Amino acid sequence: MSKRKQPGFEFEVKVALEALKGKETATVLANRFGAHPRTIRQSKRALFEGASGIVEH
């Protein structure tokens, strides 16, 4: 039984940055990067939430 390949940190950041640009939907990005749309949305959310911790309001 094989395990699914886990996306690496660099891949997730690259995809999340593209998603934050908002030029393409998660579905389009998923097809482009060969990932699931849920992965795109989760990476985007994680990057956004992490960035909010470094920027003070």
N, C-alpha and C positions, 0 to 999 in steps of 0.2 A: 504494500500500500504506500503510495507516494503522498507527500504533503504538498500543499500548494506553496508556490513561491511567494514569499513575503516581499512587498516592495521595500526598497532601501530608502534611507533618509533623503539622499539627494534626489531620487526619483519623486518622492512625495512632495518635497519642497518645490521642485520644478513644476509639477502638475498643479500644486496649490497656487503658485504664483500666476500661472496661466488662468486658473479659475477665478482668481481675484480680479484679474483684468476685466472680466465680464464680457469679453468679445464673443465667446463661444459658450454654448450650454455644456452641462456636465456630460450629456450623451455624446456630443460631438468630440469633446476632449477625451472621453473614454475610448471612443473609436480610434482617435488619433494616437493615443498613448498605449492602447491595448490593455486598458484597465476597466474595472466595473464603475459605472456612474456613482455608486455609493462610495467607492474608494475616493473618487474625486471630491465629492461633497465633504467627506470626513476629513480629508487632508486640508481642504480649504478652511473648514471650521477650526481645525486644530491650529493652523497657522494664524488665523485671525485671533483666536483666543490667546495664543501664546504671545502674539505681538501686543495685545492690549495690556499685558503685564509689564511691558517695558516702557510704554508710553504713559506718562502721567497726565491726567486731565486737569 
